[in-house]
Amino acid sequence: MHLSAHVDTFARDHLPPPHEWPELRFDLPELRYPARLNCAVELLDHADAHLRGRQRGATEHHRQGVVRGGGQGGAMTAERVNPPALSPPTGFSHAVVATGTRVVFLAGQTALDADGTITGDTLPEQFARALGNLLGALRAAGGTPADLARVTVYATDLADYRAHAAELGRIWRRSAGRDYPAMAVVQVVRLWDERALVELDGFAVLP
């Protein structure tokens, strides 16, 4: 059954008739939205949950999830999806389905110290500092490594990155654990700071 059919069914069984929507309101801090928007969001949430519940049985053993948060802000869930038709991921997830209420966009971080100086002469040293800076910004925004949905790594020497892949993986697990986000590694000619060997950016979904 298509999503539109689920939407129609849910609307018929659970929502007030459309002519009543403008009479309803719900409050957000400093904003007021018509119930038409609220109903649409609720409608899609329920339809999506229903569809995912039906599909989960066939793919459950290829999915890993974490749930964090609760209370008034709701919970953040991150489901890592690794289909068997794709090559087994090592140190990343093929897809991350994240549900929350806040998105944190993380600027690119290199191995800069608090004085704005690049630290470390080797790729592993700079990777550890750049990752620490990225996670520091995330924590300052109220997030944790498990909230990361996407990270992109920019390296000036991809051959060197591959040669140190095992060590970089250990650094990641020590700092961020094993809840891997969707990731990509891209080689670039150079970074903003000429001495920088690697830069990481990304975004996270928080409760």
Summary of the structure (lengths in Angstrom):
residues: 207
radius of gyration: 21.2
end to end distance: 30.8
largest distance: 66.4
contacts: 568
relative contact order: 0.15
helix: 43%
strand: 29%
